[in-house]
Amino acid sequence: MTNYINMNRLNWNERTAIHAKSDFYNIDDFLAEKSSLSGLDKTELGDVAGLSMLHLQCHFGKDSLSWARMGAHVLGVDFSENAIALAKSLNERLGLDARFLCSDIYDVAKELQGELFDIVYTSYGVLCWLQDLTRWAELISTSLKPGGTFYMAELHPLTFMYEVEDNQLKSKYPYFDNKVRRYESSTTYTGDNDKLEHSVTYQWQHTLGEIVSALAGSGLKLEFLHEFPFTVYNMFPGLMFQDELGRWRMKENEHLPLLFSVKATKH
Ligand SMILES: C[S@@+](CC[C@H](N)C(=O)[O-])C[C@H]1O[C@@H](n2cnc3c(N)ncnc32)[C@H](O)[C@@H]1O
């Protein structure tokens, strides 16, 4: 049987080096104080100074370290050894107090040994890598202190139905889909030409209803669910433009939802 997680981990380990030298992730600007956080996350989550934060699927830690710069005490988690090694070295270089843990998301609870957080945060390109949202939501709920906040900003599940073909948006995949999807791509989303040796990944589609219901079912109280017609990167090349705030919007189909955000509270 295919080991989806191992295949995905090999892919993410390989991507990390490409991302680290990409203009997309621009580590030099980041080291020179530029935050990697989107305005949306900062506005909607609000002040994090002095609060403890668990950052799920943190990649190589730019967002975790951006929150740490704003005074949060962050623990970033990701299953890619290479990403976590880079995150730790950036943390050291910046003299911040963030911690990083290499773990598959479904093993995080036992690694935490009961540690609780004021905030659980996750963002942009995370849910498609997870097969089981019930277990994901349970991890969030059991990692929060009473009164703690969960916040996520994520690519809208509707966007996973589409691909660009002949400079047009083509509907290629169903919105309702329980089957694992096998994708093959020799490059990554940063737009660099470097070829990936581990080019096959396995991903899952989750509808907005499934995502929100998993969170509600874990005992969290939903504060809001917002949807937006802009996103954080050029996800449909040739069909998008950047607005004055740097957000990517559709040239046509401008009412397509591209992002959503959720805030929820633990009681
Ligand atoms: C698109 S990235 C998140 C990106 C982040 N917003 C950023 O731009 O830095 C998705 C992350 O999920 C991680 N990931 C995928 N499957 C995982 C799993 N089963 N457990 C933990 N991390 C996982 C990958 O290693 C990758 O770093």
The ligand as a Gaussian input file, in Angstrom:
#p B3LYP/6-31G(d) Opt

LIG

0 1
 C        1.964000      24.857000       2.090000
 S        2.894000      24.510000       3.535000
 C        2.302000      25.617000       4.726000
 C        2.859000      26.834000       4.279000
 C        3.004000      27.979000       5.172000
 N        1.774000      28.721000       5.145000
 C        4.136000      28.768000       4.567000
 O        3.964000      29.335000       3.486000
 O        5.235000      28.753000       5.131000
 C        2.260000      22.982000       4.099000
 C        3.141000      22.387000       5.209000
 O        2.460000      21.238000       5.713000
 C        3.447000      20.301000       6.108000
 N        2.787000      19.002000       6.216000
 C        2.175000      18.283000       5.247000
 N        1.651000      17.147000       5.739000
 C        1.942000      17.138000       7.077000
 C        1.667000      16.223000       8.129000
 N        1.012000      15.075000       7.909000
 N        2.091000      16.534000       9.378000
 C        2.782000      17.690000       9.612000
 N        3.088000      18.589000       8.650000
 C        2.659000      18.317000       7.390000
 C        4.505000      20.400000       5.003000
 O        5.765000      19.930000       5.415000
 C        4.510000      21.910000       4.729000
 O        5.527000      22.545000       5.453000

